[in-house]
């Protein structure tokens, strides 16, 4: 059964501040260049935004972050490190830390690693049955999208503890459409009207 995917265009942080116990949050936060921020400013914004996501997720559910590190001026910016900093602030624990391969083993990328972190956190949920630690990300509808296989992996775990998924930084809605296809109630939020239009047209699933 495919449930309806809903999308709204707005700034996610005020929405997160006003909404608690929203179910599961599965998201991929934007990079510094997408935000138009200097790296230090973006780093603080990122930690605050991840903390806000963790605080809005239901206690018995989880928040899952799909984040690819960046290489900037020879410096590796570790988004997994920033997620764990946020977890300390939010008072949540890590359920699991998986790797999604964006490219084949042996590939070289100048600007970002060829893998993505998938990290799940919760206040009360458990990690459940052991699952693969490394997976293929799958098809990408566009360069910065989550891979379809990785999105299904996250959604399948999210559905174990909640029937509702929210993606506060949804882009074209890969996680939201995957959740709706799995029968979950799914809401995507993004500040960019063009991204919301593409999400409503289902362009993340092409």
N, C-alpha and C positions, 0 to 999 in steps of 0.2 A: 504494500500500500504506500503510495506517495503522498505525503502531507504537503501542505502549502508552505512555500518559502515566502517570508515577508521581509521587506527592506524599507528602511527609513534613512533619510539624509539629514545628519546632524553631527555635532561634535560629540564624540563618544564619552569624554571624561565627565561632563556634567550629567549625562545620562547614567553613567555608572555610579556617580555619587548619589543620584536620586533613586537608584533601583538596587535592591538587595534580594538575595535568595532567588536569583533568576534562573536557576538550573545550572547546566554545564556551560562554561565558556571555552570555546575553541577559537584561537585567533592567531594571526601573524601581524605583529606591529610594524609600522613603516620605518624605513631607514632615515638617516639624518638628511640626505639629499632630497628625499620625498617631502620631508617636513620643512625644508629650507632653513635648517638650524645648524649652528656650529656644533662640532662634535661634543664638546663638554656640556652645552645646553641640552642637546638631544639625549645624552646619557642620563641626565637627571630626569628629563621628561619620560624616557623609556622606563626607568625604575618606578616612577610614580604611576605610569599607566599600567604596568604589569601588576603593581600593588592594588590598584583600583579594580582590575579584573578579578584578582584573587579574592578581594573583599566582597565583590558582587556575586560570585558563584555560591551556590547553595553549599552549606557546610558538609552535607553528606554526599555531594557530588564532587566535581573537580574543575580545575582550569588547566587547559592544555595549550602550550605555546609552541608554534612551528616557526623557528627562527634560524636564518642562515647568517653566520658570522660575516663580517666585512673586513677587507684589507684596505686601509687608508694611509697613504704616505708611508708604506712599509710597516705599518702598525696593524696588528690583528685586533679587531674589536670583538670581544667575546660576549655575545648576547646571552649565552647560557650562564655566564658569570653574573650578568646583570639580573637575570631571572632569579637566581638563587639569592642575590642581595634583596630583591623584592620579597622573596619568600620569608626571609628573616623579619622584615618589616610587617608583613601581613600575618605572621604566626602560623604559616601552613608548612606541611612537610611534603617532600618529594615522593611520589608514588613510583615513577619510573623515568628513565632518561634513555630515549631511543635515537637511532640515527637513520635518516632517510637519504639514500644515495641519489644525488641529482645527476651524476654522470657515472660512467663505468669506472671500476677500480683501475688506477693507473693514470687517470685523467689529470691534467694540470690546468688550473684556473688562476689568472693573474689578479682578479679583483675580489673574488670570494671563494671560499672552499667549495669543493664539489659535493658537499654533503650538508644536510640540514639537521638541526637539533629538534627533536620532539620531546617535550618535557611536561609531565603531568604532576600537578600539585593538588592537595586537598587538606581540609582540616580533620575530617573524620573518616573518609573513605579509605579502603585498603587497595593494594595493587592487584589483588585477585590472582587468577591463573597466570603463570609465566607465559610471555609471548616473545616473539622474535625481537632481538636487540637491534638488528640491522635489517632494513627492508629497502627495496627499490621504490623510489618516489613515484614512479609511474608517469603517465602522460601529463604534459604541461599545456594548458590552453593558451598561455601567454608567458613571457619570460619570468616574471616575478610571481607567478601563481604557485600555489601548493600543488604538488603532484596528486593526481587523482587517487592513486593507490595509498599514498600517505594520508590523504584526507579521509578515505574510507577507514583506515586503521584507527585514526583518532576518533572518528564518529562511532565506530563499533564499541570502543572502550567507553566513550561518553554515555552511550545508550544504556550501559549497565547500571548507571546510578541516577539517570534522569531521562525524562521523555521530552525535555526542552533544551535546545542549544541556542546560544547567543554568540555571535561573532561581532565584537564592537568595532573592528577594523577590517571590514569584510572584503574590501576591494570589489572584485567581480563576483564574489559569493561562492567560491568553491566549497568551503566547509558548510555553508548554509544549504546549498543544493544537495550536497551529499547527505546531510542530516534529513532533509525533507524526503529524499529517496529512500531513506531507511525508516520512514514513518514517524520521525520526530517532529515536534513543533519547532520551527527554526526562524530566527530573526537575525538579519544582518544590518549593521549600522556602518555608515561611512560618511565622512564630511564632504566628499567629492561627488557632486551631482552626476558627473560623467560615469564614474564607477558604479553608482547606484543604477543608472540607466542600463549599463551593460549587465549588471547583476540581474535586473528584472527581466532582461531579454535572454538570460541563461547563457551568456557568452563565456562563462567560466567552464562550461561543460562541452565546449566544441572540441 
